[in-house]
Amino acid sequence: MPHPALGDLDTALLAAHAAQDGPRLAQLYGEAADLLSAAGDADAACFFWTQAYVFALEAGAQEADRFGGLLRERARL
């Protein structure tokens, strides 16, 4: 069941997975993590930042540094 704070991001994530669009997945997982963090769900946010981090690393995206930093700040990496 999707997290209520994610809204339409869940649908966009599923579409990006179907398209195997790594850079888009990194962006969407990052957005989802930011929303969940703002909603106060730190564990869910860290899960989504981890996914964003992995997809960003695979895609060679610059956002990997940001996602890794956020996980390190929270002792999750």
N, C-alpha and C positions, 0 to 999 in steps of 0.2 A: 504494500500500500504506500503510495507517495506521501511524502511529508507535506502537511497542509501549507507550510510557508513557501513551498516551491511553485505552486500555481502551474503556469504553462511551461515552466522549465522542464518538468518531467517529460512532457511530450517532445520538446525540442531535444532533450538528451536521448530519448529513444530513437528519434529520427537520425541524429548524428551517429549513434551506434550502428544503425542499419546502413548508413552511408560510409561507415568506417572513416569518418572525418576526424582524425586525431586532433588537429589544431582547434576545431570547433568544440570537440569534447573538452579539451583543456579549458577553453573559455567558459563553456556552460557549467562545468563542474566548479570552476572558480566563482562564477556568479551565484550558484546555488550555495556554496560554502559561505560566501559573504552574507547572503540573506539569512542563512541559518545562524550564523554568528550574531547578526543583529537581532535575531529573534531570541537569543539567549541559549541556543542549543549547541554548546561547545563540542560535545562528542560527535554530533552529526556534522557540524561544520568541519571538524578535523577529518572525518571520513571523506567528505567531498573535496577538501583541499588535498588530501592524499591522492585521490583519483585525478584531480586537476594536475597535480605535480607529476604523476606518472605519464599522463598523456602529453603534458608540456615537454617533459624530458624526451619522450619518444619522437615528438615533432620538432625538437630543437627550438622550441619557442622561448622567448625571453621571459615570459611569465613564470617559468620554472623557478627562477630566483626568488620571486615574490612568494610563490606558494611554499617553497622550501623554507623561506624565512618565517612565514606565518606558522608553519609546523614546528620549527625549532623554538620559536618564542613560547610555544605551548608544550614544549618537551615531548613532541610527538615524532620527532625525526632525529 
